[in-house]
Amino acid sequence: MAGGHHNPQAIHMDPALIKWNNMTVNRHKYFRWTPRTAWISFAYVILVPGILGVAGYMTEGKWEMRGKRRGDMISEF
């Protein structure tokens, strides 16, 4: 039958995977604010949601997708 491997020493972990896991767990200890990380944080926290919000606000109510048939216009203005 499958299974039955009760010896925990039978599987050896790859040292590269252990190193990668330790780096991922302790990433907050080694983080530094650099111009690159500041720009990436700004872009993902403020810039992208801001652009999407402005685009959504500007197009609010301009298109009606419900109850349209082929050939009907989706613009309501």
mmCIF file of the N, C-alpha and C atoms, coordinates in Angstrom:
data_MODEL
# 
_entry.id   MODEL 
# 
loop_
_atom_site.group_PDB 
_atom_site.id 
_atom_site.type_symbol 
_atom_site.label_atom_id 
_atom_site.label_alt_id 
_atom_site.label_comp_id 
_atom_site.label_asym_id 
_atom_site.label_entity_id 
_atom_site.label_seq_id 
_atom_site.pdbx_PDB_ins_code 
_atom_site.Cartn_x 
_atom_site.Cartn_y 
_atom_site.Cartn_z 
_atom_site.occupancy 
_atom_site.B_iso_or_equiv 
_atom_site.pdbx_formal_charge 
_atom_site.auth_seq_id 
_atom_site.auth_comp_id 
_atom_site.auth_asym_id 
_atom_site.auth_atom_id 
_atom_site.pdbx_PDB_model_num 
ATOM 1   N N  . MET A 1 1  ? 0.823   -1.175 0.000   1.00 0.00 ? 1  MET A N  1 
ATOM 2   C CA . MET A 1 1  ? 0.000   0.000  0.000   1.00 0.00 ? 1  MET A CA 1 
ATOM 3   C C  . MET A 1 1  ? 0.873   1.247  0.000   1.00 0.00 ? 1  MET A C  1 
ATOM 4   N N  . ALA A 1 2  ? 0.301   2.296  -0.482  1.00 0.00 ? 2  ALA A N  1 
ATOM 5   C CA . ALA A 1 2  ? 1.028   3.557  -0.495  1.00 0.00 ? 2  ALA A CA 1 
ATOM 6   C C  . ALA A 1 2  ? 1.090   4.122  0.910   1.00 0.00 ? 2  ALA A C  1 
ATOM 7   N N  . GLY A 1 3  ? 2.035   4.991  1.127   1.00 0.00 ? 3  GLY A N  1 
ATOM 8   C CA . GLY A 1 3  ? 2.195   5.581  2.444   1.00 0.00 ? 3  GLY A CA 1 
ATOM 9   C C  . GLY A 1 3  ? 3.119   4.729  3.300   1.00 0.00 ? 3  GLY A C  1 
ATOM 10  N N  . GLY A 1 4  ? 2.998   4.844  4.583   1.00 0.00 ? 4  GLY A N  1 
ATOM 11  C CA . GLY A 1 4  ? 3.799   4.032  5.471   1.00 0.00 ? 4  GLY A CA 1 
ATOM 12  C C  . GLY A 1 4  ? 5.203   4.551  5.673   1.00 0.00 ? 4  GLY A C  1 
ATOM 13  N N  . HIS A 1 5  ? 5.502   5.729  5.171   1.00 0.00 ? 5  HIS A N  1 
ATOM 14  C CA . HIS A 1 5  ? 6.827   6.311  5.364   1.00 0.00 ? 5  HIS A CA 1 
ATOM 15  C C  . HIS A 1 5  ? 6.775   7.182  6.612   1.00 0.00 ? 5  HIS A C  1 
ATOM 16  N N  . HIS A 1 6  ? 7.023   6.577  7.732   1.00 0.00 ? 6  HIS A N  1 
ATOM 17  C CA . HIS A 1 6  ? 6.882   7.296  8.994   1.00 0.00 ? 6  HIS A CA 1 
ATOM 18  C C  . HIS A 1 6  ? 8.197   7.849  9.503   1.00 0.00 ? 6  HIS A C  1 
ATOM 19  N N  . ASN A 1 7  ? 9.246   7.723  8.740   1.00 0.00 ? 7  ASN A N  1 
ATOM 20  C CA . ASN A 1 7  ? 10.533  8.239  9.155   1.00 0.00 ? 7  ASN A CA 1 
ATOM 21  C C  . ASN A 1 7  ? 10.654  9.690  8.698   1.00 0.00 ? 7  ASN A C  1 
ATOM 22  N N  . PRO A 1 8  ? 10.671  10.674 9.610   1.00 0.00 ? 8  PRO A N  1 
ATOM 23  C CA . PRO A 1 8  ? 10.730  12.085 9.181   1.00 0.00 ? 8  PRO A CA 1 
ATOM 24  C C  . PRO A 1 8  ? 12.069  12.445 8.548   1.00 0.00 ? 8  PRO A C  1 
ATOM 25  N N  . GLN A 1 9  ? 13.095  11.654 8.761   1.00 0.00 ? 9  GLN A N  1 
ATOM 26  C CA . GLN A 1 9  ? 14.396  11.940 8.171   1.00 0.00 ? 9  GLN A CA 1 
ATOM 27  C C  . GLN A 1 9  ? 14.507  11.425 6.743   1.00 0.00 ? 9  GLN A C  1 
ATOM 28  N N  . ALA A 1 10 ? 13.484  10.765 6.245   1.00 0.00 ? 10 ALA A N  1 
ATOM 29  C CA . ALA A 1 10 ? 13.544  10.193 4.911   1.00 0.00 ? 10 ALA A CA 1 
ATOM 30  C C  . ALA A 1 10 ? 13.506  11.275 3.834   1.00 0.00 ? 10 ALA A C  1 
ATOM 31  N N  . ILE A 1 11 ? 12.881  12.392 4.112   1.00 0.00 ? 11 ILE A N  1 
ATOM 32  C CA . ILE A 1 11 ? 12.783  13.473 3.133   1.00 0.00 ? 11 ILE A CA 1 
ATOM 33  C C  . ILE A 1 11 ? 13.731  14.588 3.556   1.00 0.00 ? 11 ILE A C  1 
ATOM 34  N N  . HIS A 1 12 ? 14.641  14.940 2.689   1.00 0.00 ? 12 HIS A N  1 
ATOM 35  C CA . HIS A 1 12 ? 15.592  16.006 2.978   1.00 0.00 ? 12 HIS A CA 1 
ATOM 36  C C  . HIS A 1 12 ? 15.167  17.254 2.220   1.00 0.00 ? 12 HIS A C  1 
ATOM 37  N N  . MET A 1 13 ? 15.116  18.354 2.923   1.00 0.00 ? 13 MET A N  1 
ATOM 38  C CA . MET A 1 13 ? 14.725  19.613 2.297   1.00 0.00 ? 13 MET A CA 1 
ATOM 39  C C  . MET A 1 13 ? 15.885  20.178 1.496   1.00 0.00 ? 13 MET A C  1 
ATOM 40  N N  . ASP A 1 14 ? 15.542  20.828 0.397   1.00 0.00 ? 14 ASP A N  1 
ATOM 41  C CA . ASP A 1 14 ? 16.535  21.482 -0.444  1.00 0.00 ? 14 ASP A CA 1 
ATOM 42  C C  . ASP A 1 14 ? 17.037  22.729 0.286   1.00 0.00 ? 14 ASP A C  1 
ATOM 43  N N  . PRO A 1 15 ? 18.343  22.919 0.414   1.00 0.00 ? 15 PRO A N  1 
ATOM 44  C CA . PRO A 1 15 ? 18.850  24.110 1.112   1.00 0.00 ? 15 PRO A CA 1 
ATOM 45  C C  . PRO A 1 15 ? 18.424  25.420 0.453   1.00 0.00 ? 15 PRO A C  1 
ATOM 46  N N  . ALA A 1 16 ? 18.265  25.430 -0.865  1.00 0.00 ? 16 ALA A N  1 
ATOM 47  C CA . ALA A 1 16 ? 17.823  26.643 -1.539  1.00 0.00 ? 16 ALA A CA 1 
ATOM 48  C C  . ALA A 1 16 ? 16.388  26.992 -1.153  1.00 0.00 ? 16 ALA A C  1 
ATOM 49  N N  . LEU A 1 17 ? 15.528  25.982 -0.995  1.00 0.00 ? 17 LEU A N  1 
ATOM 50  C CA . LEU A 1 17 ? 14.150  26.248 -0.573  1.00 0.00 ? 17 LEU A CA 1 
ATOM 51  C C  . LEU A 1 17 ? 14.096  26.748 0.863   1.00 0.00 ? 17 LEU A C  1 
ATOM 52  N N  . ILE A 1 18 ? 14.940  26.208 1.712   1.00 0.00 ? 18 ILE A N  1 
ATOM 53  C CA . ILE A 1 18 ? 14.985  26.676 3.099   1.00 0.00 ? 18 ILE A CA 1 
ATOM 54  C C  . ILE A 1 18 ? 15.447  28.128 3.145   1.00 0.00 ? 18 ILE A C  1 
ATOM 55  N N  . LYS A 1 19 ? 16.454  28.465 2.351   1.00 0.00 ? 19 LYS A N  1 
ATOM 56  C CA . LYS A 1 19 ? 16.953  29.840 2.311   1.00 0.00 ? 19 LYS A CA 1 
ATOM 57  C C  . LYS A 1 19 ? 15.884  30.794 1.783   1.00 0.00 ? 19 LYS A C  1 
ATOM 58  N N  . TRP A 1 20 ? 15.180  30.379 0.731   1.00 0.00 ? 20 TRP A N  1 
ATOM 59  C CA . TRP A 1 20 ? 14.119  31.211 0.155   1.00 0.00 ? 20 TRP A CA 1 
ATOM 60  C C  . TRP A 1 20 ? 12.983  31.415 1.166   1.00 0.00 ? 20 TRP A C  1 
ATOM 61  N N  . ASN A 1 21 ? 12.620  30.363 1.888   1.00 0.00 ? 21 ASN A N  1 
ATOM 62  C CA . ASN A 1 21 ? 11.559  30.471 2.891   1.00 0.00 ? 21 ASN A CA 1 
ATOM 63  C C  . ASN A 1 21 ? 11.977  31.418 4.013   1.00 0.00 ? 21 ASN A C  1 
ATOM 64  N N  . ASN A 1 22 ? 13.197  31.316 4.476   1.00 0.00 ? 22 ASN A N  1 
ATOM 65  C CA . ASN A 1 22 ? 13.669  32.217 5.524   1.00 0.00 ? 22 ASN A CA 1 
ATOM 66  C C  . ASN A 1 22 ? 13.692  33.664 5.049   1.00 0.00 ? 22 ASN A C  1 
ATOM 67  N N  . MET A 1 23 ? 14.076  33.867 3.790   1.00 0.00 ? 23 MET A N  1 
ATOM 68  C CA . MET A 1 23 ? 14.083  35.219 3.243   1.00 0.00 ? 23 MET A CA 1 
ATOM 69  C C  . MET A 1 23 ? 12.662  35.785 3.176   1.00 0.00 ? 23 MET A C  1 
ATOM 70  N N  . THR A 1 24 ? 11.700  34.958 2.774   1.00 0.00 ? 24 THR A N  1 
ATOM 71  C CA . THR A 1 24 ? 10.318  35.414 2.665   1.00 0.00 ? 24 THR A CA 1 
ATOM 72  C C  . THR A 1 24 ? 9.731   35.738 4.038   1.00 0.00 ? 24 THR A C  1 
ATOM 73  N N  . VAL A 1 25 ? 10.021  34.904 5.019   1.00 0.00 ? 25 VAL A N  1 
ATOM 74  C CA . VAL A 1 25 ? 9.485   35.124 6.357   1.00 0.00 ? 25 VAL A CA 1 
ATOM 75  C C  . VAL A 1 25 ? 10.088  36.373 6.990   1.00 0.00 ? 25 VAL A C  1 
ATOM 76  N N  . ASN A 1 26 ? 11.358  36.640 6.764   1.00 0.00 ? 26 ASN A N  1 
ATOM 77  C CA . ASN A 1 26 ? 12.054  37.756 7.406   1.00 0.00 ? 26 ASN A CA 1 
ATOM 78  C C  . ASN A 1 26 ? 12.211  38.974 6.501   1.00 0.00 ? 26 ASN A C  1 
ATOM 79  N N  . ARG A 1 27 ? 11.414  39.063 5.460   1.00 0.00 ? 27 ARG A N  1 
ATOM 80  C CA . ARG A 1 27 ? 11.553  40.165 4.507   1.00 0.00 ? 27 ARG A CA 1 
ATOM 81  C C  . ARG A 1 27 ? 11.347  41.521 5.162   1.00 0.00 ? 27 ARG A C  1 
ATOM 82  N N  . HIS A 1 28 ? 10.439  41.616 6.099   1.00 0.00 ? 28 HIS A N  1 
ATOM 83  C CA . HIS A 1 28 ? 10.157  42.908 6.747   1.00 0.00 ? 28 HIS A CA 1 
ATOM 84  C C  . HIS A 1 28 ? 11.355  43.422 7.540   1.00 0.00 ? 28 HIS A C  1 
ATOM 85  N N  . LYS A 1 29 ? 12.247  42.553 7.944   1.00 0.00 ? 29 LYS A N  1 
ATOM 86  C CA . LYS A 1 29 ? 13.405  42.989 8.714   1.00 0.00 ? 29 LYS A CA 1 
ATOM 87  C C  . LYS A 1 29 ? 14.453  43.690 7.851   1.00 0.00 ? 29 LYS A C  1 
ATOM 88  N N  . TYR A 1 30 ? 14.461  43.378 6.566   1.00 0.00 ? 30 TYR A N  1 
ATOM 89  C CA . TYR A 1 30 ? 15.514  43.882 5.691   1.00 0.00 ? 30 TYR A CA 1 
ATOM 90  C C  . TYR A 1 30 ? 15.010  44.882 4.651   1.00 0.00 ? 30 TYR A C  1 
ATOM 91  N N  . PHE A 1 31 ? 13.748  45.312 4.775   1.00 0.00 ? 31 PHE A N  1 
ATOM 92  C CA . PHE A 1 31 ? 13.181  46.236 3.799   1.00 0.00 ? 31 PHE A CA 1 
ATOM 93  C C  . PHE A 1 31 ? 13.762  47.631 4.006   1.00 0.00 ? 31 PHE A C  1 
ATOM 94  N N  . ARG A 1 32 ? 14.079  48.309 2.901   1.00 0.00 ? 32 ARG A N  1 
ATOM 95  C CA . ARG A 1 32 ? 14.539  49.698 2.953   1.00 0.00 ? 32 ARG A CA 1 
ATOM 96  C C  . ARG A 1 32 ? 13.731  50.534 1.972   1.00 0.00 ? 32 ARG A C  1 
ATOM 97  N N  . TRP A 1 33 ? 13.477  51.773 2.380   1.00 0.00 ? 33 TRP A N  1 
ATOM 98  C CA . TRP A 1 33 ? 12.832  52.698 1.457   1.00 0.00 ? 33 TRP A CA 1 
ATOM 99  C C  . TRP A 1 33 ? 13.899  53.282 0.548   1.00 0.00 ? 33 TRP A C  1 
ATOM 100 N N  . THR A 1 34 ? 13.788  52.975 -0.715  1.00 0.00 ? 34 THR A N  1 
ATOM 101 C CA . THR A 1 34 ? 14.653  53.544 -1.735  1.00 0.00 ? 34 THR A CA 1 
ATOM 102 C C  . THR A 1 34 ? 13.753  54.292 -2.708  1.00 0.00 ? 34 THR A C  1 
ATOM 103 N N  . PRO A 1 35 ? 14.318  55.077 -3.613  1.00 0.00 ? 35 PRO A N  1 
ATOM 104 C CA . PRO A 1 35 ? 13.453  55.744 -4.595  1.00 0.00 ? 35 PRO A CA 1 
ATOM 105 C C  . PRO A 1 35 ? 12.611  54.755 -5.408  1.00 0.00 ? 35 PRO A C  1 
ATOM 106 N N  . ARG A 1 36 ? 13.161  53.607 -5.708  1.00 0.00 ? 36 ARG A N  1 
ATOM 107 C CA . ARG A 1 36 ? 12.422  52.614 -6.490  1.00 0.00 ? 36 ARG A CA 1 
ATOM 108 C C  . ARG A 1 36 ? 11.248  52.055 -5.692  1.00 0.00 ? 36 ARG A C  1 
ATOM 109 N N  . THR A 1 37 ? 11.486  51.642 -4.436  1.00 0.00 ? 37 THR A N  1 
ATOM 110 C CA . THR A 1 37 ? 10.400  51.085 -3.646  1.00 0.00 ? 37 THR A CA 1 
ATOM 111 C C  . THR A 1 37 ? 9.359   52.151 -3.301  1.00 0.00 ? 37 THR A C  1 
ATOM 112 N N  . ALA A 1 38 ? 9.784   53.392 -3.132  1.00 0.00 ? 38 ALA A N  1 
ATOM 113 C CA . ALA A 1 38 ? 8.825   54.466 -2.869  1.00 0.00 ? 38 ALA A CA 1 
ATOM 114 C C  . ALA A 1 38 ? 7.937   54.693 -4.088  1.00 0.00 ? 38 ALA A C  1 
ATOM 115 N N  . TRP A 1 39 ? 8.509   54.698 -5.278  1.00 0.00 ? 39 TRP A N  1 
ATOM 116 C CA . TRP A 1 39 ? 7.731   54.901 -6.495  1.00 0.00 ? 39 TRP A CA 1 
ATOM 117 C C  . TRP A 1 39 ? 6.756   53.750 -6.718  1.00 0.00 ? 39 TRP A C  1 
ATOM 118 N N  . ILE A 1 40 ? 7.193   52.509 -6.523  1.00 0.00 ? 40 ILE A N  1 
ATOM 119 C CA . ILE A 1 40 ? 6.314   51.351 -6.708  1.00 0.00 ? 40 ILE A CA 1 
ATOM 120 C C  . ILE A 1 40 ? 5.169   51.401 -5.705  1.00 0.00 ? 40 ILE A C  1 
ATOM 121 N N  . SER A 1 41 ? 5.467   51.738 -4.459  1.00 0.00 ? 41 SER A N  1 
ATOM 122 C CA . SER A 1 41 ? 4.417   51.831 -3.439  1.00 0.00 ? 41 SER A CA 1 
ATOM 123 C C  . SER A 1 41 ? 3.428   52.942 -3.784  1.00 0.00 ? 41 SER A C  1 
ATOM 124 N N  . PHE A 1 42 ? 3.923   54.083 -4.204  1.00 0.00 ? 42 PHE A N  1 
ATOM 125 C CA . PHE A 1 42 ? 3.056   55.195 -4.600  1.00 0.00 ? 42 PHE A CA 1 
ATOM 126 C C  . PHE A 1 42 ? 2.164   54.793 -5.765  1.00 0.00 ? 42 PHE A C  1 
ATOM 127 N N  . ALA A 1 43 ? 2.746   54.117 -6.749  1.00 0.00 ? 43 ALA A N  1 
ATOM 128 C CA . ALA A 1 43 ? 1.985   53.736 -7.941  1.00 0.00 ? 43 ALA A CA 1 
ATOM 129 C C  . ALA A 1 43 ? 0.856   52.774 -7.593  1.00 0.00 ? 43 ALA A C  1 
ATOM 130 N N  . TYR A 1 44 ? 1.128   51.784 -6.760  1.00 0.00 ? 44 TYR A N  1 
ATOM 131 C CA . TYR A 1 44 ? 0.107   50.783 -6.460  1.00 0.00 ? 44 TYR A CA 1 
ATOM 132 C C  . TYR A 1 44 ? -0.882  51.225 -5.393  1.00 0.00 ? 44 TYR A C  1 
ATOM 133 N N  . VAL A 1 45 ? -0.507  52.165 -4.546  1.00 0.00 ? 45 VAL A N  1 
ATOM 134 C CA . VAL A 1 45 ? -1.409  52.573 -3.462  1.00 0.00 ? 45 VAL A CA 1 
ATOM 135 C C  . VAL A 1 45 ? -2.222  53.806 -3.833  1.00 0.00 ? 45 VAL A C  1 
ATOM 136 N N  . ILE A 1 46 ? -1.643  54.735 -4.604  1.00 0.00 ? 46 ILE A N  1 
ATOM 137 C CA . ILE A 1 46 ? -2.320  55.996 -4.889  1.00 0.00 ? 46 ILE A CA 1 
ATOM 138 C C  . ILE A 1 46 ? -2.620  56.176 -6.378  1.00 0.00 ? 46 ILE A C  1 
ATOM 139 N N  . LEU A 1 47 ? -1.639  55.979 -7.226  1.00 0.00 ? 47 LEU A N  1 
ATOM 140 C CA . LEU A 1 47 ? -1.782  56.311 -8.636  1.00 0.00 ? 47 LEU A CA 1 
ATOM 141 C C  . LEU A 1 47 ? -2.797  55.422 -9.361  1.00 0.00 ? 47 LEU A C  1 
ATOM 142 N N  . VAL A 1 48 ? -2.661  54.127 -9.272  1.00 0.00 ? 48 VAL A N  1 
ATOM 143 C CA . VAL A 1 48 ? -3.564  53.212 -9.993  1.00 0.00 ? 48 VAL A CA 1 
ATOM 144 C C  . VAL A 1 48 ? -5.001  53.335 -9.484  1.00 0.00 ? 48 VAL A C  1 
ATOM 145 N N  . PRO A 1 49 ? -5.249  53.271 -8.168  1.00 0.00 ? 49 PRO A N  1 
ATOM 146 C CA . PRO A 1 49 ? -6.640  53.460 -7.734  1.00 0.00 ? 49 PRO A CA 1 
ATOM 147 C C  . PRO A 1 49 ? -7.191  54.841 -8.070  1.00 0.00 ? 49 PRO A C  1 
ATOM 148 N N  . GLY A 1 50 ? -6.340  55.854 -8.058  1.00 0.00 ? 50 GLY A N  1 
ATOM 149 C CA . GLY A 1 50 ? -6.802  57.194 -8.422  1.00 0.00 ? 50 GLY A CA 1 
ATOM 150 C C  . GLY A 1 50 ? -7.235  57.271 -9.882  1.00 0.00 ? 50 GLY A C  1 
ATOM 151 N N  . ILE A 1 51 ? -6.440  56.703 -10.772 1.00 0.00 ? 51 ILE A N  1 
ATOM 152 C CA . ILE A 1 51 ? -6.792  56.701 -12.193 1.00 0.00 ? 51 ILE A CA 1 
ATOM 153 C C  . ILE A 1 51 ? -8.080  55.921 -12.434 1.00 0.00 ? 51 ILE A C  1 
ATOM 154 N N  . LEU A 1 52 ? -8.205  54.756 -11.797 1.00 0.00 ? 52 LEU A N  1 
ATOM 155 C CA . LEU A 1 52 ? -9.424  53.966 -11.959 1.00 0.00 ? 52 LEU A CA 1 
ATOM 156 C C  . LEU A 1 52 ? -10.640 54.691 -11.377 1.00 0.00 ? 52 LEU A C  1 
ATOM 157 N N  . GLY A 1 53 ? -10.455 55.378 -10.257 1.00 0.00 ? 53 GLY A N  1 
ATOM 158 C CA . GLY A 1 53 ? -11.561 56.128 -9.665  1.00 0.00 ? 53 GLY A CA 1 
ATOM 159 C C  . GLY A 1 53 ? -12.010 57.280 -10.538 1.00 0.00 ? 53 GLY A C  1 
ATOM 160 N N  . VAL A 1 54 ? -11.061 58.026 -11.097 1.00 0.00 ? 54 VAL A N  1 
ATOM 161 C CA . VAL A 1 54 ? -11.410 59.142 -11.980 1.00 0.00 ? 54 VAL A CA 1 
ATOM 162 C C  . VAL A 1 54 ? -12.097 58.636 -13.239 1.00 0.00 ? 54 VAL A C  1 
ATOM 163 N N  . ALA A 1 55 ? -11.579 57.545 -13.814 1.00 0.00 ? 55 ALA A N  1 
ATOM 164 C CA . ALA A 1 55 ? -12.205 56.983 -15.011 1.00 0.00 ? 55 ALA A CA 1 
ATOM 165 C C  . ALA A 1 55 ? -13.622 56.502 -14.708 1.00 0.00 ? 55 ALA A C  1 
ATOM 166 N N  . GLY A 1 56 ? -13.821 55.881 -13.554 1.00 0.00 ? 56 GLY A N  1 
ATOM 167 C CA . GLY A 1 56 ? -15.158 55.430 -13.179 1.00 0.00 ? 56 GLY A CA 1 
ATOM 168 C C  . GLY A 1 56 ? -16.103 56.586 -12.925 1.00 0.00 ? 56 GLY A C  1 
ATOM 169 N N  . TYR A 1 57 ? -15.593 57.644 -12.293 1.00 0.00 ? 57 TYR A N  1 
ATOM 170 C CA . TYR A 1 57 ? -16.425 58.813 -12.014 1.00 0.00 ? 57 TYR A CA 1 
ATOM 171 C C  . TYR A 1 57 ? -16.836 59.527 -13.303 1.00 0.00 ? 57 TYR A C  1 
ATOM 172 N N  . MET A 1 58 ? -15.907 59.611 -14.260 1.00 0.00 ? 58 MET A N  1 
ATOM 173 C CA . MET A 1 58 ? -16.198 60.322 -15.507 1.00 0.00 ? 58 MET A CA 1 
ATOM 174 C C  . MET A 1 58 ? -17.171 59.548 -16.401 1.00 0.00 ? 58 MET A C  1 
ATOM 175 N N  . THR A 1 59 ? -17.216 58.234 -16.273 1.00 0.00 ? 59 THR A N  1 
ATOM 176 C CA . THR A 1 59 ? -18.094 57.445 -17.132 1.00 0.00 ? 59 THR A CA 1 
ATOM 177 C C  . THR A 1 59 ? -19.347 56.967 -16.410 1.00 0.00 ? 59 THR A C  1 
ATOM 178 N N  . GLU A 1 60 ? -19.585 57.438 -15.195 1.00 0.00 ? 60 GLU A N  1 
ATOM 179 C CA . GLU A 1 60 ? -20.747 57.006 -14.424 1.00 0.00 ? 60 GLU A CA 1 
ATOM 180 C C  . GLU A 1 60 ? -22.041 57.394 -15.134 1.00 0.00 ? 60 GLU A C  1 
ATOM 181 N N  . GLY A 1 61 ? -22.873 56.403 -15.419 1.00 0.00 ? 61 GLY A N  1 
ATOM 182 C CA . GLY A 1 61 ? -24.180 56.643 -16.018 1.00 0.00 ? 61 GLY A CA 1 
ATOM 183 C C  . GLY A 1 61 ? -24.174 56.902 -17.506 1.00 0.00 ? 61 GLY A C  1 
ATOM 184 N N  . LYS A 1 62 ? -23.058 56.797 -18.183 1.00 0.00 ? 62 LYS A N  1 
ATOM 185 C CA . LYS A 1 62 ? -23.014 57.087 -19.612 1.00 0.00 ? 62 LYS A CA 1 
ATOM 186 C C  . LYS A 1 62 ? -23.440 55.899 -20.458 1.00 0.00 ? 62 LYS A C  1 
ATOM 187 N N  . TRP A 1 63 ? -23.322 54.688 -19.926 1.00 0.00 ? 63 TRP A N  1 
ATOM 188 C CA . TRP A 1 63 ? -23.676 53.509 -20.699 1.00 0.00 ? 63 TRP A CA 1 
ATOM 189 C C  . TRP A 1 63 ? -24.683 52.673 -19.933 1.00 0.00 ? 63 TRP A C  1 
ATOM 190 N N  . GLU A 1 64 ? -25.664 52.175 -20.662 1.00 0.00 ? 64 GLU A N  1 
ATOM 191 C CA . GLU A 1 64 ? -26.665 51.301 -20.085 1.00 0.00 ? 64 GLU A CA 1 
ATOM 192 C C  . GLU A 1 64 ? -26.618 49.984 -20.838 1.00 0.00 ? 64 GLU A C  1 
ATOM 193 N N  . MET A 1 65 ? -26.213 48.922 -20.147 1.00 0.00 ? 65 MET A N  1 
ATOM 194 C CA . MET A 1 65 ? -26.059 47.626 -20.808 1.00 0.00 ? 65 MET A CA 1 
ATOM 195 C C  . MET A 1 65 ? -27.294 46.748 -20.675 1.00 0.00 ? 65 MET A C  1 
ATOM 196 N N  . ARG A 1 66 ? -28.204 47.072 -19.787 1.00 0.00 ? 66 ARG A N  1 
ATOM 197 C CA . ARG A 1 66 ? -29.358 46.222 -19.548 1.00 0.00 ? 66 ARG A CA 1 
ATOM 198 C C  . ARG A 1 66 ? -30.437 46.425 -20.601 1.00 0.00 ? 66 ARG A C  1 
ATOM 199 N N  . GLY A 1 67 ? -31.016 45.341 -21.030 1.00 0.00 ? 67 GLY A N  1 
ATOM 200 C CA . GLY A 1 67 ? -32.152 45.399 -21.940 1.00 0.00 ? 67 GLY A CA 1 
ATOM 201 C C  . GLY A 1 67 ? -31.816 45.863 -23.339 1.00 0.00 ? 67 GLY A C  1 
ATOM 202 N N  . LYS A 1 68 ? -30.566 45.791 -23.720 1.00 0.00 ? 68 LYS A N  1 
ATOM 203 C CA . LYS A 1 68 ? -30.194 46.209 -25.065 1.00 0.00 ? 68 LYS A CA 1 
ATOM 204 C C  . LYS A 1 68 ? -30.220 45.012 -26.005 1.00 0.00 ? 68 LYS A C  1 
ATOM 205 N N  . ARG A 1 69 ? -30.576 45.282 -27.223 1.00 0.00 ? 69 ARG A N  1 
ATOM 206 C CA . ARG A 1 69 ? -30.577 44.251 -28.250 1.00 0.00 ? 69 ARG A CA 1 
ATOM 207 C C  . ARG A 1 69 ? -29.544 44.593 -29.293 1.00 0.00 ? 69 ARG A C  1 
ATOM 208 N N  . ARG A 1 70 ? -29.333 43.681 -30.187 1.00 0.00 ? 70 ARG A N  1 
ATOM 209 C CA . ARG A 1 70 ? -28.352 43.908 -31.239 1.00 0.00 ? 70 ARG A CA 1 
ATOM 210 C C  . ARG A 1 70 ? -28.752 45.135 -32.061 1.00 0.00 ? 70 ARG A C  1 
ATOM 211 N N  . GLY A 1 71 ? -27.809 46.015 -32.227 1.00 0.00 ? 71 GLY A N  1 
ATOM 212 C CA . GLY A 1 71 ? -28.054 47.228 -33.000 1.00 0.00 ? 71 GLY A CA 1 
ATOM 213 C C  . GLY A 1 71 ? -28.452 48.425 -32.164 1.00 0.00 ? 71 GLY A C  1 
ATOM 214 N N  . ASP A 1 72 ? -28.827 48.219 -30.914 1.00 0.00 ? 72 ASP A N  1 
ATOM 215 C CA . ASP A 1 72 ? -29.180 49.343 -30.046 1.00 0.00 ? 72 ASP A CA 1 
ATOM 216 C C  . ASP A 1 72 ? -27.909 50.049 -29.574 1.00 0.00 ? 72 ASP A C  1 
ATOM 217 N N  . MET A 1 73 ? -28.008 51.325 -29.345 1.00 0.00 ? 73 MET A N  1 
ATOM 218 C CA . MET A 1 73 ? -26.885 52.099 -28.834 1.00 0.00 ? 73 MET A CA 1 
ATOM 219 C C  . MET A 1 73 ? -26.787 51.899 -27.319 1.00 0.00 ? 73 MET A C  1 
ATOM 220 N N  . ILE A 1 74 ? -25.566 51.766 -26.800 1.00 0.00 ? 74 ILE A N  1 
ATOM 221 C CA . ILE A 1 74 ? -25.399 51.614 -25.361 1.00 0.00 ? 74 ILE A CA 1 
ATOM 222 C C  . ILE A 1 74 ? -25.213 52.970 -24.674 1.00 0.00 ? 74 ILE A C  1 
ATOM 223 N N  . SER A 1 75 ? -24.914 54.008 -25.434 1.00 0.00 ? 75 SER A N  1 
ATOM 224 C CA . SER A 1 75 ? -24.717 55.306 -24.814 1.00 0.00 ? 75 SER A CA 1 
ATOM 225 C C  . SER A 1 75 ? -26.079 55.939 -24.553 1.00 0.00 ? 75 SER A C  1 
ATOM 226 N N  . GLU A 1 76 ? -26.212 56.558 -23.408 1.00 0.00 ? 76 GLU A N  1 
ATOM 227 C CA . GLU A 1 76 ? -27.472 57.173 -22.997 1.00 0.00 ? 76 GLU A CA 1 
ATOM 228 C C  . GLU A 1 76 ? -27.427 58.686 -23.069 1.00 0.00 ? 76 GLU A C  1 
ATOM 229 N N  . PHE A 1 77 ? -26.385 59.277 -23.585 1.00 0.00 ? 77 PHE A N  1 
ATOM 230 C CA . PHE A 1 77 ? -26.294 60.723 -23.626 1.00 0.00 ? 77 PHE A CA 1 
ATOM 231 C C  . PHE A 1 77 ? -26.258 61.217 -25.047 1.00 0.00 ? 77 PHE A C  1 
# 
